[in-house]
Amino acid sequence: MSSFSPFSKEELIPQTEMLEVKKKKGELFIGLPKESYTGEKRVCLTPDAVTALTAHGHRIVVETGAGDGANYTDKEYSEAGAKISYNVEEAFKCSIVLKVAPPTEKEIDYINPQTILISSLQLKTQSKKYFELLEKKRITAVAFDYIKDDHDTYPVVKSLSEIAGIASILIAGELMSGANKGNGLLLGNIGGVPPSSVVIFGAGTVGEFAAKTALGLGARVKVFDNSISKLRKLQHCLNAPIYTSTIQPKSVAKALMRCDVAIGAIRGKNRSPICATETMIETMKEGAIIVDVSIDRGGCFETSSVTSHNNPTFVKHGIIHYCVPNIPSRYARTASVSISNIFTPYLLNIADEGGFENAARFDKSLRNGMYFYHGILTNKTVADWFDIPYRDINLLIL
């Protein structure tokens, strides 16, 4: 009796090995529209980055004036190989659209179906309609504030936090001068004069770079955070003896009463915790400065309320408050170079892998940043926030 075999005689003969054919490098068609959000001066690609991309055969359309806020001219982009468009819609018609701020509803209308959108998400400022419009156009959207690299850090967020940390001290130094109606103190340390005192809430990236800058100027620094591991890490990074403490009302009140500058740099999961009550702020020195970097999450100081780059400060209880949500935009050129340096390798990798689909298949950081895939929501945070159904990106990209 012959045994049954599921294979034919030919199938049992050794076969020629078939190796995977590497996908042909793709040509990218990238649009760089001008930012329309008030106070947003940054741009996603610098002329140098455009030169690198066009040298690899990619096409780039830059809307006229897109780099003005960061002091990059149309001529610089044109000489780098980009096409300068005088039509508002043209840059949005490219297959990849790069923006700093998320597009408005009107701008989404300009975008072609099946386009890849790379921008920030700024979840707290969005409405449900924004996601419905993306779904309708079957857009694949990547939030650069959600991109997580191999070291488990968010490179764009970290880079912009570094800028915000340094800037918070520089801004405080400006506001302290008599020319800006401050109390005329110098933020630093000179012979024979007691050094300025700086209190920082938060030992994350913003707090670390604020502390480094303040120490570099010679100020006395006190850092408060409820994470002992963060405080320990901060002391190790700074390599300098600084005062660190958990957030305890008595210690905080005492530190605020004596300080010249207070920086808010704690980010909660949904809202930043209030670290300084109005009663504590009332006891601060006349003319002291508060820079609330966490204002986009509600702020660390009870007296904080949102201000703008055009009208950045207000005075309450004799204390000057600076509560602008988008501090890195004040240093638009530095922020643009930073964002551009992070994006350029990603874009070149997308082309090398034969397109976005293939790159996302192998690049975990791109999948982390993706919140829409062909009109399907893939981010649980967004889904929970707006009560929209979602699907796991790893099940969609095989």
Order of alpha helices (4+ residues) and beta strands (2+ residues): alpha-beta-alpha-beta-alpha-beta-beta-alpha-beta-alpha-beta-alpha-beta-alpha-beta-alpha-beta-alpha-beta-alpha-beta-beta-beta-alpha-alpha-alpha-beta-beta-alpha-alpha
